[in-house]
């Protein structure tokens, strides 16, 4: 009898150990994409001629003579990034103006022509070496658009661009990400003559060749942008991904705004990347020293990006000294401390966990909080709704929950609900900050603080058997709420009809006018993208507001002083989906 019982026990143990994992639910990520998801947060750095010319998009006609940082210190950048929990940095090696931050052989419009270090400097090299010293990953942004190159729009430029990629991928060590920006074609200086060039971006740049150049030396690098991307732009530059966020997508099939939520039916695995700046603009301007995002705003960005199954690439506009500005540094340090306190102690560590369906001992509910990302709780085939329950030894206060799926087998959960139990045993859904739908690599749910004797997650629907590899819960301290002075939440100055988009200012007496500032409405699609300005009926200025739809920040235009009394500001182009021409604020610069 004893031998029979032993045999039965061994048979049961063998069955438990050999229980097959759930079949994959496609698409699934590659190992390199999984490693990218695990990177989580990293820095963006915009630094170049625009830093010194007070522009967001240079035209390609700014002299390299103005590039001369007095105290450039890449170690300072990287030490700040590392101290706030960022795991890498992507540098704008060349922006749309065409100015290269390394001594390239492909164009004279590069750092060698600047007075910095007598033309012998190399920002790309200094940052890549600083990253290696401090253990951060290194990536590069190289704008395909080049508003300085005389051959832009012709085949010769494409070879130049590919050679720039060859230089960058050959000389600066391992790369974890390579960025292709989506801005392409339009006005520029183009070798000394102002003009306009139009291209078919998908075909012109020969992205298949560019991809092969990158992957030849950096086979694990993620590619952002272009038709061969392995991660996707989340579709806005405001710091959020949808509360529903699928990693599934199809680049050629869906509009980029759909990327904010992903597409359940998508056949490509393309994790979303949220890009946003700590200031209103991407490049430094002293005018934005008072508008660095508040700790509250940065915290919301974290929860609405990393907490919504996306990676966060947070931009730092390095200032003219070549260092991160003290205001920016202090702000992000405060922000990092808030995040550390928000998720300091996992209250589920000592809780008793159970599930109403288990695939087998190998996939027990304990696997969801054992600290091992390669183990997970799973349900049986055909079971797409089930419950994980955590019971506390004594009542606990809770207001955060972190959930992760085992994404090597695909993204599954469509909908879930978090509930807490009182001492009377009644279950109540938490008051969540947003909808609880998808999970993916990571989902963090904020909700009103509740004291509970037990906590449970009811998974209501999924694309296959559940595979949950991590569950944690926290009680964040109540934050000291701040006003975000850059929010733009005030009444519009004017909302102009599309068929008559002109705004007129009449002064009490003639004044010498040398410019103006147009402030677009924050988060509003009714943005003016191009303008003309008339003083007493005479046109004195006109042009574009570069990147203003994606990055709606104040636009300051200067010109030689003109004396006049009546000023007419006219919108000559609006954002693609604009229903009107909206003005948050409009100010004249007078002498």
C-alpha positions in Angstrom: 0.0 0.0 0.0 2.8 2.4 0.9 4.5 1.8 -2.4 1.2 2.4 -4.2 0.7 5.7 -2.4 4.3 6.7 -3.2 3.8 5.8 -6.8 0.6 7.9 -6.9 2.4 10.8 -5.3 5.3 10.6 -7.8 2.9 10.4 -10.6 1.1 13.5 -9.4 4.4 15.3 -8.9 5.5 14.4 -12.4 2.2 15.6 -13.9 2.5 18.9 -12.1 6.0 19.4 -13.4 5.2 18.4 -16.9 2.0 20.5 -17.3 2.4 22.4 -20.6 2.3 26.2 -20.6 -0.5 27.9 -22.5 -0.1 28.1 -26.2 1.1 31.6 -27.4 -1.5 34.1 -28.4 -0.1 36.0 -31.3 1.6 38.3 -32.0 4.4 37.8 -29.5 7.5 39.9 -28.8 11.0 38.9 -29.7 13.6 38.6 -26.9 15.0 42.0 -27.9 11.6 43.6 -27.7 11.1 42.0 -24.3 14.5 43.5 -23.2 13.3 46.9 -24.4 10.1 46.6 -22.4 12.2 45.9 -19.3 14.1 49.1 -19.9 11.0 51.0 -19.0 12.2 54.6 -18.7 15.1 56.4 -20.3 16.1 60.0 -21.2 15.9 61.9 -24.4 18.4 64.8 -25.0 17.8 67.6 -27.4 20.9 69.7 -27.8 22.4 71.5 -30.8 22.2 74.8 -32.7 18.6 75.2 -31.7 19.7 75.4 -28.1 21.6 78.6 -28.9 19.2 80.1 -31.5 16.1 79.7 -29.4 14.3 77.7 -32.0 12.5 74.3 -32.1 13.1 73.5 -35.7 16.1 75.3 -37.3 16.0 76.0 -41.0 19.5 74.9 -41.7 20.9 78.4 -42.1 22.2 79.0 -38.5 25.9 79.5 -38.3 27.8 76.8 -36.4 29.7 79.7 -34.7 27.0 80.0 -32.1 27.5 76.5 -30.8 29.9 77.0 -27.9 28.8 75.5 -24.6 30.9 76.9 -21.7 30.7 73.8 -19.4 29.5 70.8 -21.3 29.4 67.8 -18.9 27.8 64.6 -20.1 28.7 62.9 -16.8 26.4 65.4 -15.1 23.5 64.4 -17.5 24.0 60.7 -17.0 24.4 60.9 -13.2 21.1 62.7 -13.0 19.4 60.2 -15.3 20.7 57.3 -13.3 19.8 58.8 -9.9 16.1 59.2 -10.9 15.9 55.6 -12.2 16.3 56.1 -16.0 18.1 53.2 -17.7 19.4 54.8 -20.8 19.6 57.9 -23.0 18.9 58.7 -26.7 20.8 61.7 -28.1 19.7 63.9 -31.0 22.9 63.5 -33.0 21.3 65.5 -35.8 18.0 67.4 -35.8 16.1 68.7 -38.9 18.5 71.6 -39.3 21.2 69.1 -40.4 23.8 70.1 -37.8 25.7 67.1 -36.7 27.0 66.7 -33.1 29.9 64.6 -34.2 32.8 65.3 -36.7 31.2 63.6 -39.7 32.9 63.3 -43.0 29.5 63.6 -44.8 28.9 67.4 -44.4 30.8 70.5 -43.3 27.7 71.5 -41.2 28.9 69.7 -38.1 30.6 70.3 -34.7 34.0 70.7 -36.3 32.9 74.1 -37.7 32.0 75.4 -34.2 34.4 77.1 -31.8 33.7 74.6 -29.1 37.0 72.8 -28.2 38.5 74.6 -31.3 36.4 72.4 -33.5 37.8 69.1 -32.1 34.8 68.2 -29.9 32.4 65.2 -30.3 29.3 65.3 -28.2 28.2 61.8 -29.4 31.5 60.4 -28.1 31.4 62.1 -24.8 27.9 61.0 -24.0 28.4 57.4 -25.2 31.5 57.1 -23.0 29.7 58.6 -20.0 26.9 56.1 -20.5 29.5 53.2 -20.4 31.1 54.7 -17.2 27.8 54.8 -15.4 26.1 51.7 -16.8 23.4 53.3 -18.9 22.2 52.2 -22.3 23.0 54.5 -25.2 20.8 55.3 -28.2 20.8 57.8 -31.1 18.3 60.0 -32.9 19.2 60.9 -36.5 16.7 63.0 -38.4 16.1 61.8 -41.9 15.1 65.4 -42.9 18.0 67.7 -43.5 17.2 71.4 -44.1 20.8 72.3 -44.8 21.9 69.7 -47.3 21.8 70.9 -50.9 21.0 67.4 -52.2 18.0 66.8 -49.9 15.2 65.4 -52.0 17.6 63.8 -54.5 19.3 60.4 -54.5 22.7 61.8 -53.4 21.4 62.8 -50.0 20.1 59.3 -49.3 23.6 58.0 -49.7 24.8 60.8 -47.4 22.2 59.8 -44.8 23.2 56.2 -44.9 26.8 57.1 -44.5 25.9 59.1 -41.4 24.2 56.0 -40.0 27.3 54.0 -40.8 29.5 56.4 -38.9 27.3 56.5 -35.9 26.8 52.7 -35.7 30.5 52.0 -36.2 32.2 54.4 -33.8 30.2 54.8 -30.6 29.7 51.4 -29.0 26.5 49.4 -28.4 23.1 51.0 -29.3 19.9 50.0 -27.7 17.6 52.2 -29.8 17.9 54.1 -33.1 15.4 56.9 -33.8 14.0 58.0 -37.2 11.9 61.1 -36.8 8.7 61.3 -38.8 9.1 65.0 -39.9 10.0 65.1 -43.6 10.3 67.6 -46.4 9.2 71.2 -46.6 11.0 74.5 -46.4 14.7 74.7 -45.7 18.0 76.4 -46.5 19.2 73.5 -48.6 22.8 74.4 -49.3 22.4 78.2 -49.3 19.1 78.7 -51.1 15.8 79.0 -49.4 13.3 76.5 -50.9 10.9 73.6 -50.5 11.5 69.9 -51.1 8.9 67.2 -51.2 9.6 63.5 -50.8 7.8 60.2 -50.4 9.4 59.3 -47.0 8.5 55.6 -47.2 10.4 55.1 -50.5 12.9 58.0 -50.6 15.1 57.1 -47.6 15.4 53.5 -48.5 14.7 52.5 -44.9 15.3 48.8 -45.7 19.0 49.7 -46.3 19.1 51.9 -43.3 17.7 49.1 -41.1 20.3 46.6 -42.4 23.1 49.1 -41.6 21.9 49.5 -38.1 21.3 45.8 -37.4 24.5 44.6 -38.9 26.5 46.0 -35.9 23.6 46.3 -33.4 21.3 43.4 -34.0 19.5 43.9 -30.7 18.7 47.6 -31.2 15.1 48.8 -31.4 14.2 51.0 -34.3 11.8 53.8 -33.8 10.0 55.2 -36.9 10.0 54.3 -40.6 8.3 51.3 -42.2 10.6 48.7 -40.4 10.1 49.9 -36.8 10.2 47.4 -34.0 8.6 49.8 -31.5 5.9 52.4 -32.1 5.3 56.1 -31.5 2.4 56.4 -29.1 0.8 59.0 -31.3 1.2 62.2 -29.2 4.0 64.2 -27.5 2.0 65.0 -24.4 3.1 62.1 -22.2 0.2 59.6 -22.2 -0.8 56.3 -23.6 -4.4 55.0 -23.6 -5.7 53.2 -20.5 -6.5 50.6 -23.1 -3.1 49.9 -24.7 -2.4 46.9 -26.9 1.1 46.1 -28.0 -0.6 44.7 -31.1 -0.5 47.0 -34.1 -0.1 47.3 -37.9 1.9 50.3 -39.1 0.6 50.3 -42.6 -3.1 49.8 -41.7 -3.9 52.3 -39.0 -3.7 56.0 -38.5 -0.9 57.1 -36.1 -3.5 58.5 -33.6 -4.8 54.9 -33.2 -1.3 54.1 -31.8 -2.4 55.7 -28.6 -4.4 52.6 -27.8 -2.9 49.9 -30.1 -5.2 47.5 -31.9 -6.2 44.1 -30.5 -6.4 42.6 -34.0 -3.0 43.9 -35.0 -0.6 41.3 -36.3 2.7 43.0 -35.3 4.1 43.3 -31.8 5.0 47.0 -31.5 5.3 48.2 -27.9 4.4 51.9 -27.5 6.9 54.6 -26.6 5.7 57.8 -25.0 7.9 60.8 -25.8 7.5 64.0 -23.8 9.7 66.9 -22.5 10.2 68.2 -19.0 9.7 71.7 -20.5 7.1 72.9 -23.0 9.7 72.5 -25.9 12.2 70.0 -26.9 15.1 72.4 -27.0 16.2 74.8 -24.2 14.9 78.3 -24.1 15.4 80.7 -21.2 11.8 81.7 -21.6 10.7 78.3 -20.4 12.6 78.4 -17.1 9.4 79.1 -15.3 7.4 76.4 -17.1 9.2 73.2 -16.3 6.6 70.6 -15.6 5.5 70.3 -12.0 6.1 67.2 -9.9 2.4 66.5 -10.1 2.4 66.6 -13.9 5.5 64.4 -14.2 3.9 61.9 -11.8 0.7 61.8 -13.9 2.9 61.3 -17.0 4.6 58.3 -15.3 1.3 56.6 -14.4 -0.2 57.3 -17.9 2.8 56.0 -19.7 4.7 53.3 -17.8 1.5 52.6 -15.9 -0.3 52.2 -19.2 1.9 49.5 -20.7 4.3 51.9 -22.5 7.9 52.9 -22.2 8.7 56.6 -21.3 11.4 58.5 -23.0 11.6 61.8 -21.0 13.3 64.7 -22.8 15.8 67.0 -21.2 16.6 70.2 -23.1 20.2 70.7 -22.1 20.9 74.4 -21.5 23.4 76.6 -23.2 26.2 75.9 -20.7 26.1 72.2 -21.8 24.6 71.1 -18.5 21.1 70.1 -17.4 19.5 73.2 -15.9 19.3 73.3 -12.1 15.5 73.8 -12.2 15.1 70.7 -14.3 17.4 68.7 -12.2 15.7 69.7 -8.9 12.3 69.0 -10.3 13.0 65.5 -11.6 14.8 64.6 -8.3 11.6 65.6 -6.5 9.5 63.6 -8.9 11.7 60.5 -8.5 11.3 60.7 -4.8 7.5 60.8 -5.2 7.6 57.6 -7.3 9.9 55.8 -4.8 7.5 56.7 -2.0 4.4 55.7 -4.0 5.7 52.2 -4.5 8.0 51.7 -1.6 6.5 48.7 0.3 4.6 45.9 -1.4 1.7 45.1 1.0 1.1 41.7 -0.8 4.4 40.2 0.4 2.9 38.7 3.5 -0.6 38.2 2.2 -2.2 34.7 1.6 -2.9 34.2 -2.1 -5.4 32.0 -3.8 -7.0 31.6 -7.2 -10.3 30.0 -8.4 -8.5 28.3 -11.3 -5.0 27.0 -11.6 -3.3 25.3 -14.5 -1.1 23.2 -12.2 1.4 23.6 -9.4 3.9 24.9 -11.8 1.6 27.8 -12.5 0.3 28.4 -9.0 -0.9 31.8 -7.9 2.2 32.1 -5.8 4.1 32.5 -9.0 2.5 35.9 -9.5 4.3 37.5 -6.6 7.6 35.6 -6.2 9.8 38.2 -7.8 10.7 36.1 -10.8 9.6 37.5 -14.1 9.9 34.1 -15.7 7.3 32.4 -13.6 3.6 33.1 -13.7 0.1 32.1 -12.6 -1.8 30.5 -15.5 -5.3 29.2 -15.9 -6.4 26.1 -17.7 -7.2 26.0 -21.5 -10.5 27.7 -22.2 -10.5 29.6 -18.9 -10.4 33.3 -19.8 -11.9 34.7 -16.6 -10.7 34.0 -13.1 -9.9 35.6 -9.8 -6.7 36.2 -7.8 -7.4 36.9 -4.1 -5.0 38.2 -1.5 -6.0 38.0 2.2 -4.2 40.1 4.8 -3.4 39.1 8.4 -4.7 42.6 9.4 -6.4 45.4 7.6 -4.2 47.3 5.1 -4.6 50.7 3.5 -4.1 50.5 -0.3 -4.4 52.8 -3.3 -2.0 51.4 -6.0 -1.9 48.1 -7.8 0.8 46.9 -10.3 0.0 44.0 -12.7 2.1 42.4 -15.4 1.4 39.7 -17.9 3.9 37.1 -19.1 4.3 38.7 -22.5 6.5 36.1 -24.1 3.2 34.3 -24.7 1.4 37.4 -26.0 -0.9 40.1 -24.5 -4.2 38.6 -23.4 -6.3 40.5 -20.8 -9.1 42.6 -22.2 -10.8 43.6 -19.0 -10.4 43.3 -15.2 -11.6 44.8 -12.0 -10.0 45.4 -8.6 -12.0 44.9 -5.5 -11.4 45.1 -1.8 -13.1 43.4 1.1 -14.2 45.1 4.4 -14.1 43.4 7.8 -17.8 42.5 7.1 -16.7 40.5 4.1 -18.4 42.7 1.5 -16.5 43.1 -1.8 -16.4 46.6 -3.4 -14.8 47.8 -6.6 -12.1 50.4 -6.1 -12.6 53.9 -7.4 -10.0 53.7 -10.1 -8.4 56.7 -11.8 -9.2 55.3 -15.3 -10.7 52.2 -17.0 -9.2 48.8 -16.2 -9.0 47.1 -19.5 -5.6 45.9 -20.9 -2.5 45.0 -18.9 0.4 43.9 -21.2 4.0 44.3 -19.9 3.0 46.6 -17.0 -0.2 48.2 -15.7 -0.3 50.4 -12.6 -3.8 51.4 -11.4 -4.3 54.4 -9.1 -7.4 54.5 -6.9 -8.8 56.2 -3.8 -7.3 54.9 -0.6 -9.3 52.1 1.0 -8.6 50.0 4.1 -9.2 46.4 3.3 -8.9 42.9 4.8 -8.5 41.4 1.4 -7.8 42.4 -2.1 -8.7 40.6 -5.3 -8.4 41.0 -9.1 -11.2 39.6 -11.1 -10.0 39.1 -14.7 -13.2 39.3 -16.7 -12.1 38.6 -20.3 -9.0 37.6 -22.1 -7.7 36.4 -25.5 -6.6 33.1 -24.0 -5.7 31.5 -20.7 -4.5 34.0 -18.2 -0.7 34.4 -17.7 0.1 36.8 -14.8 3.7 37.1 -13.8 3.6 39.9 -11.2 1.1 41.5 -8.9 2.0 44.1 -6.3 0.0 46.6 -4.2 1.0 49.8 -2.4 -0.3 52.6 -0.3 1.1 55.9 -1.7 1.1 58.9 0.6 -1.3 61.6 -0.3 0.5 64.0 -2.6 0.8 67.7 -2.0 -1.1 68.9 -5.1 0.5 71.6 -7.2 -0.8 73.8 -10.0 0.9 73.0 -13.4 1.6 76.5 -14.7 2.2 75.1 -18.2 -1.2 73.4 -18.4 -2.9 76.2 -20.4 -6.2 75.6 -18.6 -7.6 79.1 -19.0 -10.2 80.6 -21.4 -9.2 81.1 -25.0 -8.3 84.6 -26.1 -9.9 84.0 -29.5 -11.5 81.2 -31.5 -11.4 82.3 -35.2 -13.6 80.7 -37.9 -11.7 78.7 -40.6 -13.0 80.9 -43.4 -11.9 84.2 -41.7 -9.0 83.3 -39.3 -7.6 86.8 -38.6 -7.1 88.5 -35.2 -6.6 92.2 -35.0 -5.0 94.3 -32.2 -5.4 98.1 -32.3 -3.0 100.1 -30.1 -3.8 103.4 -28.6 -0.9 105.0 -30.5 1.8 103.9 -33.0 4.6 101.9 -31.4 7.8 100.2 -32.7 6.8 96.6 -33.0 9.6 94.0 -33.3 7.8 90.7 -32.9 5.0 88.7 -31.3 4.3 85.6 -29.3 1.4 83.2 -30.3 0.4 80.7 -27.6 -1.6 77.8 -29.0 -4.2 76.1 -26.8 -2.7 73.2 -24.8 -4.1 69.8 -25.9 -6.3 71.4 -28.5 -6.3 70.4 -32.2 -7.4 73.8 -33.4 -3.8 75.0 -33.8 -2.4 77.6 -36.2 0.5 76.1 -38.1 1.4 79.0 -40.4 0.8 82.7 -40.3 1.1 86.2 -41.8 1.5 89.4 -39.7 0.4 92.8 -41.0 1.1 96.2 -39.5 -1.1 99.0 -40.8 -1.9 96.8 -43.7 1.7 96.0 -44.7 2.9 92.4 -44.4 6.0 92.3 -42.2 6.3 88.6 -41.4 5.1 85.2 -42.4 6.0 81.5 -42.1 5.4 78.3 -40.2 5.2 77.3 -36.6 7.3 74.2 -36.7 6.0 71.0 -34.9 3.3 73.0 -33.2 0.5 70.4 -33.5 2.5 67.7 -31.7 4.2 70.2 -29.4 1.9 73.1 -28.7 4.2 75.6 -27.1 4.4 79.4 -27.3 5.9 80.6 -30.6 7.9 83.8 -30.5 8.7 85.5 -33.9 11.1 88.5 -34.1 11.7 90.9 -37.0 13.2 94.4 -37.6 11.1 97.0 -35.7 8.2 98.5 -37.7 6.2 101.4 -36.4 2.4 101.0 -36.5 -0.9 101.0 -34.7 -3.0 98.3 -36.2 -1.7 94.7 -36.1 -3.4 91.9 -38.0 -2.4 88.2 -37.2 -3.7 85.9 -39.9 -3.7 82.1 -39.9 -2.7 80.8 -43.4 -2.7 77.1 -42.4 -4.2 75.1 -39.5 -3.7 71.6 -38.1 -5.2 68.9 -40.3 -8.2 68.3 -38.0 -8.7 71.9 -36.9 -12.3 73.1 -36.8 -11.2 76.7 -36.0 -8.1 78.8 -35.4 -7.7 79.1 -31.7 -5.5 81.5 -29.8 -4.7 80.9 -26.1 -2.7 84.1 -25.9 -1.2 86.7 -28.3 1.4 89.3 -27.2 3.2 92.0 -29.2 6.9 92.7 -28.6 7.4 96.5 -28.6 10.5 98.7 -28.2 
